[in-house]
């Protein structure tokens, strides 16, 4: 069985199966177990680039999978942006938190949050569908996160941006407002 997001299809089991232990599928990382943590060396090997794409609906989509990015471009006509983003881990690690990807129910527009409470509130509202875990991000600089990431919103569009790019968006693109800091990213890959 498969669930559809936009026009892509993804295997069922990503949503709540995170806590039960699912596998990596289409760029949405899931935990091998709810309490599993990975060593610092293994985390570095698990780092993957985060990509931002613009959907045909004008929303923003985030993935940490090269194959999911290519599928979105070739099969669905979405386009990759040049927004500077860095790396997250595929696996949970000490000091890291999951980044949850949600799809707006009305159009192909995605929101990323690190808050379980926000995720639950938005999904319960019926306005969003839980789309799985994008990856695991450092919650502090001490956990290895050397790049601050912020979330912005503009009329049912949500985007992620590193600190310096956030300032450029707010100064040069009318309508965007700062939702606040999300978490951090690693500046280098694995």
FILOPA-268356 format. One record per residue (C-alpha): chain; residue in three letters; residue number from 1; x, y, z. Coordinates in nm, 2 decimals. Each point is the difference from the previous one (the first is absolute). Layout:
N
<node><chaine>A</chaine><residu>ALA</residu><num>NUM</num><x>X</x><y>Y</y><z>Z</z></node>
...
***
This chain:
190
<node><chaine>A</chaine><residu>UNK</residu><num>1</num><x>0.00</x><y>0.00</y><z>0.00</z></node>
<node><chaine>A</chaine><residu>UNK</residu><num>2</num><x>0.12</x><y>0.35</y><z>-0.07</z></node>
<node><chaine>A</chaine><residu>UNK</residu><num>3</num><x>-0.08</x><y>0.36</y><z>0.10</z></node>
<node><chaine>A</chaine><residu>UNK</residu><num>4</num><x>0.02</x><y>0.28</y><z>-0.25</z></node>
<node><chaine>A</chaine><residu>UNK</residu><num>5</num><x>0.16</x><y>0.34</y><z>0.07</z></node>
<node><chaine>A</chaine><residu>UNK</residu><num>6</num><x>-0.03</x><y>0.23</y><z>-0.29</z></node>
<node><chaine>A</chaine><residu>UNK</residu><num>7</num><x>0.02</x><y>-0.24</y><z>-0.28</z></node>
<node><chaine>A</chaine><residu>UNK</residu><num>8</num><x>0.27</x><y>-0.22</y><z>0.16</z></node>
<node><chaine>A</chaine><residu>UNK</residu><num>9</num><x>-0.07</x><y>-0.32</y><z>0.18</z></node>
<node><chaine>A</chaine><residu>UNK</residu><num>10</num><x>0.17</x><y>-0.12</y><z>0.32</z></node>
<node><chaine>A</chaine><residu>UNK</residu><num>11</num><x>-0.03</x><y>-0.32</y><z>0.20</z></node>
<node><chaine>A</chaine><residu>UNK</residu><num>12</num><x>-0.25</x><y>-0.01</y><z>0.29</z></node>
<node><chaine>A</chaine><residu>UNK</residu><num>13</num><x>0.17</x><y>-0.04</y><z>0.33</z></node>
<node><chaine>A</chaine><residu>UNK</residu><num>14</num><x>0.21</x><y>0.31</y><z>0.01</z></node>
<node><chaine>A</chaine><residu>UNK</residu><num>15</num><x>-0.22</x><y>0.21</y><z>0.22</z></node>
<node><chaine>A</chaine><residu>UNK</residu><num>16</num><x>-0.05</x><y>-0.17</y><z>0.34</z></node>
<node><chaine>A</chaine><residu>UNK</residu><num>17</num><x>0.23</x><y>-0.28</y><z>-0.08</z></node>
<node><chaine>A</chaine><residu>UNK</residu><num>18</num><x>0.29</x><y>0.23</y><z>0.09</z></node>
<node><chaine>A</chaine><residu>UNK</residu><num>19</num><x>-0.04</x><y>-0.10</y><z>0.36</z></node>
<node><chaine>A</chaine><residu>UNK</residu><num>20</num><x>-0.03</x><y>-0.36</y><z>-0.09</z></node>
<node><chaine>A</chaine><residu>UNK</residu><num>21</num><x>0.30</x><y>0.00</y><z>-0.23</z></node>
<node><chaine>A</chaine><residu>UNK</residu><num>22</num><x>-0.03</x><y>0.04</y><z>-0.37</z></node>
<node><chaine>A</chaine><residu>UNK</residu><num>23</num><x>0.26</x><y>0.03</y><z>-0.27</z></node>
<node><chaine>A</chaine><residu>UNK</residu><num>24</num><x>0.13</x><y>0.28</y><z>-0.21</z></node>
<node><chaine>A</chaine><residu>UNK</residu><num>25</num><x>-0.24</x><y>0.07</y><z>-0.29</z></node>
<node><chaine>A</chaine><residu>UNK</residu><num>26</num><x>-0.01</x><y>0.28</y><z>-0.25</z></node>
<node><chaine>A</chaine><residu>UNK</residu><num>27</num><x>0.21</x><y>0.24</y><z>0.20</z></node>
<node><chaine>A</chaine><residu>UNK</residu><num>28</num><x>-0.20</x><y>-0.02</y><z>0.32</z></node>
<node><chaine>A</chaine><residu>UNK</residu><num>29</num><x>0.22</x><y>-0.15</y><z>0.27</z></node>
<node><chaine>A</chaine><residu>UNK</residu><num>30</num><x>-0.16</x><y>-0.21</y><z>0.27</z></node>
<node><chaine>A</chaine><residu>UNK</residu><num>31</num><x>0.14</x><y>-0.13</y><z>0.33</z></node>
<node><chaine>A</chaine><residu>UNK</residu><num>32</num><x>0.12</x><y>-0.36</y><z>0.02</z></node>
<node><chaine>A</chaine><residu>UNK</residu><num>33</num><x>-0.15</x><y>0.01</y><z>0.35</z></node>
<node><chaine>A</chaine><residu>UNK</residu><num>34</num><x>-0.15</x><y>0.28</y><z>0.21</z></node>
<node><chaine>A</chaine><residu>UNK</residu><num>35</num><x>0.29</x><y>-0.01</y><z>0.24</z></node>
<node><chaine>A</chaine><residu>UNK</residu><num>36</num><x>0.28</x><y>-0.07</y><z>-0.25</z></node>
<node><chaine>A</chaine><residu>UNK</residu><num>37</num><x>0.29</x><y>0.25</y><z>0.00</z></node>
<node><chaine>A</chaine><residu>UNK</residu><num>38</num><x>0.30</x><y>0.00</y><z>-0.22</z></node>
<node><chaine>A</chaine><residu>UNK</residu><num>39</num><x>0.36</x><y>0.08</y><z>0.09</z></node>
<node><chaine>A</chaine><residu>UNK</residu><num>40</num><x>0.16</x><y>0.33</y><z>-0.12</z></node>
<node><chaine>A</chaine><residu>UNK</residu><num>41</num><x>0.20</x><y>-0.18</y><z>-0.26</z></node>
<node><chaine>A</chaine><residu>UNK</residu><num>42</num><x>-0.30</x><y>-0.19</y><z>-0.14</z></node>
<node><chaine>A</chaine><residu>UNK</residu><num>43</num><x>-0.20</x><y>0.32</y><z>0.00</z></node>
<node><chaine>A</chaine><residu>UNK</residu><num>44</num><x>0.26</x><y>0.17</y><z>-0.22</z></node>
<node><chaine>A</chaine><residu>UNK</residu><num>45</num><x>-0.03</x><y>-0.29</y><z>-0.24</z></node>
<node><chaine>A</chaine><residu>UNK</residu><num>46</num><x>-0.38</x><y>0.04</y><z>-0.01</z></node>
<node><chaine>A</chaine><residu>UNK</residu><num>47</num><x>0.00</x><y>0.37</y><z>-0.09</z></node>
<node><chaine>A</chaine><residu>UNK</residu><num>48</num><x>-0.20</x><y>0.08</y><z>-0.31</z></node>
<node><chaine>A</chaine><residu>UNK</residu><num>49</num><x>-0.06</x><y>0.32</y><z>-0.19</z></node>
<node><chaine>A</chaine><residu>UNK</residu><num>50</num><x>-0.33</x><y>0.18</y><z>0.03</z></node>
<node><chaine>A</chaine><residu>UNK</residu><num>51</num><x>-0.16</x><y>0.12</y><z>-0.33</z></node>
<node><chaine>A</chaine><residu>UNK</residu><num>52</num><x>-0.27</x><y>0.26</y><z>-0.05</z></node>
<node><chaine>A</chaine><residu>UNK</residu><num>53</num><x>-0.23</x><y>-0.03</y><z>-0.30</z></node>
<node><chaine>A</chaine><residu>UNK</residu><num>54</num><x>-0.29</x><y>0.22</y><z>-0.11</z></node>
<node><chaine>A</chaine><residu>UNK</residu><num>55</num><x>-0.32</x><y>-0.20</y><z>-0.09</z></node>
<node><chaine>A</chaine><residu>UNK</residu><num>56</num><x>-0.23</x><y>0.08</y><z>-0.29</z></node>
<node><chaine>A</chaine><residu>UNK</residu><num>57</num><x>-0.24</x><y>0.15</y><z>0.26</z></node>
<node><chaine>A</chaine><residu>UNK</residu><num>58</num><x>0.28</x><y>0.25</y><z>0.10</z></node>
<node><chaine>A</chaine><residu>UNK</residu><num>59</num><x>0.05</x><y>-0.17</y><z>0.34</z></node>
<node><chaine>A</chaine><residu>UNK</residu><num>60</num><x>0.34</x><y>-0.11</y><z>0.13</z></node>
<node><chaine>A</chaine><residu>UNK</residu><num>61</num><x>0.10</x><y>-0.37</y><z>0.04</z></node>
<node><chaine>A</chaine><residu>UNK</residu><num>62</num><x>0.30</x><y>-0.13</y><z>0.20</z></node>
<node><chaine>A</chaine><residu>UNK</residu><num>63</num><x>0.18</x><y>-0.33</y><z>-0.04</z></node>
<node><chaine>A</chaine><residu>UNK</residu><num>64</num><x>0.32</x><y>-0.16</y><z>0.11</z></node>
<node><chaine>A</chaine><residu>UNK</residu><num>65</num><x>0.00</x><y>-0.26</y><z>-0.28</z></node>
<node><chaine>A</chaine><residu>UNK</residu><num>66</num><x>0.16</x><y>0.06</y><z>-0.34</z></node>
<node><chaine>A</chaine><residu>UNK</residu><num>67</num><x>-0.23</x><y>-0.26</y><z>-0.16</z></node>
<node><chaine>A</chaine><residu>UNK</residu><num>68</num><x>-0.31</x><y>0.17</y><z>0.14</z></node>
<node><chaine>A</chaine><residu>UNK</residu><num>69</num><x>0.13</x><y>0.34</y><z>-0.12</z></node>
<node><chaine>A</chaine><residu>UNK</residu><num>70</num><x>0.06</x><y>-0.14</y><z>-0.35</z></node>
<node><chaine>A</chaine><residu>UNK</residu><num>71</num><x>-0.35</x><y>-0.17</y><z>-0.01</z></node>
<node><chaine>A</chaine><residu>UNK</residu><num>72</num><x>-0.16</x><y>0.33</y><z>0.10</z></node>
<node><chaine>A</chaine><residu>UNK</residu><num>73</num><x>0.18</x><y>0.18</y><z>-0.28</z></node>
<node><chaine>A</chaine><residu>UNK</residu><num>74</num><x>-0.04</x><y>-0.25</y><z>-0.28</z></node>
<node><chaine>A</chaine><residu>UNK</residu><num>75</num><x>-0.34</x><y>-0.16</y><z>0.07</z></node>
<node><chaine>A</chaine><residu>UNK</residu><num>76</num><x>-0.18</x><y>0.30</y><z>0.16</z></node>
<node><chaine>A</chaine><residu>UNK</residu><num>77</num><x>0.16</x><y>0.31</y><z>-0.15</z></node>
<node><chaine>A</chaine><residu>UNK</residu><num>78</num><x>0.11</x><y>0.14</y><z>0.34</z></node>
<node><chaine>A</chaine><residu>UNK</residu><num>79</num><x>0.32</x><y>0.21</y><z>-0.01</z></node>
<node><chaine>A</chaine><residu>UNK</residu><num>80</num><x>0.29</x><y>0.01</y><z>0.23</z></node>
<node><chaine>A</chaine><residu>UNK</residu><num>81</num><x>0.10</x><y>0.34</y><z>0.15</z></node>
<node><chaine>A</chaine><residu>UNK</residu><num>82</num><x>0.34</x><y>0.14</y><z>0.08</z></node>
<node><chaine>A</chaine><residu>UNK</residu><num>83</num><x>-0.10</x><y>0.06</y><z>0.36</z></node>
<node><chaine>A</chaine><residu>UNK</residu><num>84</num><x>0.31</x><y>-0.08</y><z>0.21</z></node>
<node><chaine>A</chaine><residu>UNK</residu><num>85</num><x>-0.08</x><y>-0.29</y><z>0.23</z></node>
<node><chaine>A</chaine><residu>UNK</residu><num>86</num><x>0.24</x><y>-0.25</y><z>0.16</z></node>
<node><chaine>A</chaine><residu>UNK</residu><num>87</num><x>-0.02</x><y>-0.34</y><z>0.16</z></node>
<node><chaine>A</chaine><residu>UNK</residu><num>88</num><x>-0.21</x><y>-0.21</y><z>0.24</z></node>
<node><chaine>A</chaine><residu>UNK</residu><num>89</num><x>0.05</x><y>-0.35</y><z>0.12</z></node>
<node><chaine>A</chaine><residu>UNK</residu><num>90</num><x>-0.20</x><y>-0.30</y><z>-0.12</z></node>
<node><chaine>A</chaine><residu>UNK</residu><num>91</num><x>0.03</x><y>-0.16</y><z>0.35</z></node>
<node><chaine>A</chaine><residu>UNK</residu><num>92</num><x>-0.09</x><y>0.13</y><z>0.35</z></node>
<node><chaine>A</chaine><residu>UNK</residu><num>93</num><x>0.29</x><y>0.11</y><z>0.21</z></node>
<node><chaine>A</chaine><residu>UNK</residu><num>94</num><x>0.07</x><y>0.15</y><z>0.34</z></node>
<node><chaine>A</chaine><residu>UNK</residu><num>95</num><x>-0.10</x><y>0.37</y><z>0.00</z></node>
<node><chaine>A</chaine><residu>UNK</residu><num>96</num><x>-0.20</x><y>-0.04</y><z>-0.33</z></node>
<node><chaine>A</chaine><residu>UNK</residu><num>97</num><x>-0.37</x><y>0.04</y><z>-0.06</z></node>
<node><chaine>A</chaine><residu>UNK</residu><num>98</num><x>-0.21</x><y>-0.12</y><z>-0.29</z></node>
<node><chaine>A</chaine><residu>UNK</residu><num>99</num><x>-0.12</x><y>0.24</y><z>-0.26</z></node>
<node><chaine>A</chaine><residu>UNK</residu><num>100</num><x>-0.36</x><y>-0.08</y><z>-0.09</z></node>
<node><chaine>A</chaine><residu>UNK</residu><num>101</num><x>-0.13</x><y>0.06</y><z>-0.36</z></node>
<node><chaine>A</chaine><residu>UNK</residu><num>102</num><x>-0.37</x><y>0.09</y><z>-0.04</z></node>
<node><chaine>A</chaine><residu>UNK</residu><num>103</num><x>-0.19</x><y>0.05</y><z>-0.32</z></node>
<node><chaine>A</chaine><residu>UNK</residu><num>104</num><x>-0.27</x><y>0.26</y><z>-0.01</z></node>
<node><chaine>A</chaine><residu>UNK</residu><num>105</num><x>-0.33</x><y>-0.17</y><z>-0.10</z></node>
<node><chaine>A</chaine><residu>UNK</residu><num>106</num><x>-0.11</x><y>0.26</y><z>-0.26</z></node>
<node><chaine>A</chaine><residu>UNK</residu><num>107</num><x>0.31</x><y>0.03</y><z>-0.22</z></node>
<node><chaine>A</chaine><residu>UNK</residu><num>108</num><x>0.35</x><y>-0.14</y><z>-0.03</z></node>
<node><chaine>A</chaine><residu>UNK</residu><num>109</num><x>0.15</x><y>0.22</y><z>0.26</z></node>
<node><chaine>A</chaine><residu>UNK</residu><num>110</num><x>0.21</x><y>-0.15</y><z>0.29</z></node>
<node><chaine>A</chaine><residu>UNK</residu><num>111</num><x>0.08</x><y>0.11</y><z>0.35</z></node>
<node><chaine>A</chaine><residu>UNK</residu><num>112</num><x>0.30</x><y>-0.12</y><z>0.20</z></node>
<node><chaine>A</chaine><residu>UNK</residu><num>113</num><x>-0.02</x><y>0.00</y><z>0.38</z></node>
<node><chaine>A</chaine><residu>UNK</residu><num>114</num><x>0.21</x><y>-0.14</y><z>0.29</z></node>
<node><chaine>A</chaine><residu>UNK</residu><num>115</num><x>-0.29</x><y>0.03</y><z>0.24</z></node>
<node><chaine>A</chaine><residu>UNK</residu><num>116</num><x>-0.21</x><y>-0.32</y><z>0.08</z></node>
<node><chaine>A</chaine><residu>UNK</residu><num>117</num><x>-0.27</x><y>0.23</y><z>0.14</z></node>
<node><chaine>A</chaine><residu>UNK</residu><num>118</num><x>-0.02</x><y>0.21</y><z>-0.31</z></node>
<node><chaine>A</chaine><residu>UNK</residu><num>119</num><x>0.00</x><y>-0.31</y><z>-0.22</z></node>
<node><chaine>A</chaine><residu>UNK</residu><num>120</num><x>-0.28</x><y>-0.15</y><z>0.19</z></node>
<node><chaine>A</chaine><residu>UNK</residu><num>121</num><x>-0.20</x><y>0.32</y><z>0.01</z></node>
<node><chaine>A</chaine><residu>UNK</residu><num>122</num><x>0.03</x><y>0.05</y><z>-0.38</z></node>
<node><chaine>A</chaine><residu>UNK</residu><num>123</num><x>-0.08</x><y>-0.36</y><z>-0.09</z></node>
<node><chaine>A</chaine><residu>UNK</residu><num>124</num><x>-0.30</x><y>0.00</y><z>0.24</z></node>
<node><chaine>A</chaine><residu>UNK</residu><num>125</num><x>-0.13</x><y>0.31</y><z>-0.16</z></node>
<node><chaine>A</chaine><residu>UNK</residu><num>126</num><x>-0.04</x><y>-0.19</y><z>-0.33</z></node>
<node><chaine>A</chaine><residu>UNK</residu><num>127</num><x>0.19</x><y>0.27</y><z>-0.18</z></node>
<node><chaine>A</chaine><residu>UNK</residu><num>128</num><x>0.32</x><y>-0.20</y><z>-0.02</z></node>
<node><chaine>A</chaine><residu>UNK</residu><num>129</num><x>0.11</x><y>-0.36</y><z>-0.06</z></node>
<node><chaine>A</chaine><residu>UNK</residu><num>130</num><x>0.30</x><y>-0.14</y><z>0.18</z></node>
<node><chaine>A</chaine><residu>UNK</residu><num>131</num><x>0.26</x><y>-0.09</y><z>-0.27</z></node>
<node><chaine>A</chaine><residu>UNK</residu><num>132</num><x>0.27</x><y>-0.16</y><z>0.22</z></node>
<node><chaine>A</chaine><residu>UNK</residu><num>133</num><x>0.34</x><y>0.11</y><z>0.14</z></node>
<node><chaine>A</chaine><residu>UNK</residu><num>134</num><x>0.22</x><y>0.21</y><z>-0.23</z></node>
<node><chaine>A</chaine><residu>UNK</residu><num>135</num><x>0.31</x><y>-0.08</y><z>0.21</z></node>
<node><chaine>A</chaine><residu>UNK</residu><num>136</num><x>0.15</x><y>0.06</y><z>0.34</z></node>
<node><chaine>A</chaine><residu>UNK</residu><num>137</num><x>0.15</x><y>0.35</y><z>0.07</z></node>
<node><chaine>A</chaine><residu>UNK</residu><num>138</num><x>0.22</x><y>0.12</y><z>0.29</z></node>
<node><chaine>A</chaine><residu>UNK</residu><num>139</num><x>-0.21</x><y>0.19</y><z>0.26</z></node>
<node><chaine>A</chaine><residu>UNK</residu><num>140</num><x>0.30</x><y>0.20</y><z>0.11</z></node>
<node><chaine>A</chaine><residu>UNK</residu><num>141</num><x>0.35</x><y>0.10</y><z>-0.11</z></node>
<node><chaine>A</chaine><residu>UNK</residu><num>142</num><x>0.13</x><y>-0.24</y><z>0.26</z></node>
<node><chaine>A</chaine><residu>UNK</residu><num>143</num><x>-0.17</x><y>-0.29</y><z>-0.19</z></node>
<node><chaine>A</chaine><residu>UNK</residu><num>144</num><x>0.20</x><y>0.09</y><z>-0.31</z></node>
<node><chaine>A</chaine><residu>UNK</residu><num>145</num><x>-0.24</x><y>0.25</y><z>-0.15</z></node>
<node><chaine>A</chaine><residu>UNK</residu><num>146</num><x>0.21</x><y>0.28</y><z>-0.14</z></node>
<node><chaine>A</chaine><residu>UNK</residu><num>147</num><x>-0.26</x><y>0.16</y><z>-0.23</z></node>
<node><chaine>A</chaine><residu>UNK</residu><num>148</num><x>-0.33</x><y>0.15</y><z>0.14</z></node>
<node><chaine>A</chaine><residu>UNK</residu><num>149</num><x>-0.31</x><y>-0.08</y><z>-0.21</z></node>
<node><chaine>A</chaine><residu>UNK</residu><num>150</num><x>-0.32</x><y>0.21</y><z>0.01</z></node>
<node><chaine>A</chaine><residu>UNK</residu><num>151</num><x>-0.35</x><y>-0.05</y><z>-0.13</z></node>
<node><chaine>A</chaine><residu>UNK</residu><num>152</num><x>-0.18</x><y>0.27</y><z>-0.18</z></node>
<node><chaine>A</chaine><residu>UNK</residu><num>153</num><x>-0.37</x><y>0.02</y><z>-0.12</z></node>
<node><chaine>A</chaine><residu>UNK</residu><num>154</num><x>-0.19</x><y>0.18</y><z>-0.27</z></node>
<node><chaine>A</chaine><residu>UNK</residu><num>155</num><x>-0.37</x><y>-0.07</y><z>-0.08</z></node>
<node><chaine>A</chaine><residu>UNK</residu><num>156</num><x>0.00</x><y>-0.38</y><z>0.05</z></node>
<node><chaine>A</chaine><residu>UNK</residu><num>157</num><x>0.36</x><y>-0.04</y><z>-0.12</z></node>
<node><chaine>A</chaine><residu>UNK</residu><num>158</num><x>0.28</x><y>-0.09</y><z>0.24</z></node>
<node><chaine>A</chaine><residu>UNK</residu><num>159</num><x>0.37</x><y>0.00</y><z>-0.06</z></node>
<node><chaine>A</chaine><residu>UNK</residu><num>160</num><x>0.32</x><y>-0.08</y><z>0.18</z></node>
<node><chaine>A</chaine><residu>UNK</residu><num>161</num><x>0.31</x><y>0.23</y><z>-0.02</z></node>
<node><chaine>A</chaine><residu>UNK</residu><num>162</num><x>0.33</x><y>0.03</y><z>0.17</z></node>
<node><chaine>A</chaine><residu>UNK</residu><num>163</num><x>0.06</x><y>0.32</y><z>0.20</z></node>
<node><chaine>A</chaine><residu>UNK</residu><num>164</num><x>0.16</x><y>0.21</y><z>-0.27</z></node>
<node><chaine>A</chaine><residu>UNK</residu><num>165</num><x>-0.25</x><y>-0.10</y><z>-0.27</z></node>
<node><chaine>A</chaine><residu>UNK</residu><num>166</num><x>-0.29</x><y>0.06</y><z>0.24</z></node>
<node><chaine>A</chaine><residu>UNK</residu><num>167</num><x>0.11</x><y>0.37</y><z>0.02</z></node>
<node><chaine>A</chaine><residu>UNK</residu><num>168</num><x>0.01</x><y>0.02</y><z>-0.38</z></node>
<node><chaine>A</chaine><residu>UNK</residu><num>169</num><x>-0.35</x><y>-0.15</y><z>-0.04</z></node>
<node><chaine>A</chaine><residu>UNK</residu><num>170</num><x>-0.15</x><y>0.23</y><z>0.26</z></node>
<node><chaine>A</chaine><residu>UNK</residu><num>171</num><x>0.16</x><y>0.31</y><z>-0.16</z></node>
<node><chaine>A</chaine><residu>UNK</residu><num>172</num><x>-0.06</x><y>-0.08</y><z>-0.36</z></node>
<node><chaine>A</chaine><residu>UNK</residu><num>173</num><x>-0.30</x><y>-0.22</y><z>-0.03</z></node>
<node><chaine>A</chaine><residu>UNK</residu><num>174</num><x>-0.32</x><y>0.17</y><z>0.12</z></node>
<node><chaine>A</chaine><residu>UNK</residu><num>175</num><x>-0.26</x><y>-0.20</y><z>0.20</z></node>
<node><chaine>A</chaine><residu>UNK</residu><num>176</num><x>0.24</x><y>-0.23</y><z>0.18</z></node>
<node><chaine>A</chaine><residu>UNK</residu><num>177</num><x>0.00</x><y>0.00</y><z>0.37</z></node>
<node><chaine>A</chaine><residu>UNK</residu><num>178</num><x>0.23</x><y>-0.17</y><z>0.25</z></node>
<node><chaine>A</chaine><residu>UNK</residu><num>179</num><x>-0.16</x><y>-0.29</y><z>0.19</z></node>
<node><chaine>A</chaine><residu>UNK</residu><num>180</num><x>0.31</x><y>-0.04</y><z>0.20</z></node>
<node><chaine>A</chaine><residu>UNK</residu><num>181</num><x>0.30</x><y>-0.23</y><z>0.04</z></node>
<node><chaine>A</chaine><residu>UNK</residu><num>182</num><x>-0.05</x><y>-0.36</y><z>-0.09</z></node>
<node><chaine>A</chaine><residu>UNK</residu><num>183</num><x>0.32</x><y>-0.19</y><z>0.10</z></node>
<node><chaine>A</chaine><residu>UNK</residu><num>184</num><x>0.34</x><y>-0.02</y><z>-0.15</z></node>
<node><chaine>A</chaine><residu>UNK</residu><num>185</num><x>0.18</x><y>-0.18</y><z>-0.28</z></node>
<node><chaine>A</chaine><residu>UNK</residu><num>186</num><x>0.35</x><y>-0.14</y><z>-0.05</z></node>
<node><chaine>A</chaine><residu>UNK</residu><num>187</num><x>0.22</x><y>0.21</y><z>-0.23</z></node>
<node><chaine>A</chaine><residu>UNK</residu><num>188</num><x>0.18</x><y>-0.31</y><z>-0.13</z></node>
<node><chaine>A</chaine><residu>UNK</residu><num>189</num><x>-0.12</x><y>-0.33</y><z>-0.14</z></node>
<node><chaine>A</chaine><residu>UNK</residu><num>190</num><x>0.10</x><y>-0.35</y><z>0.10</z></node>
***
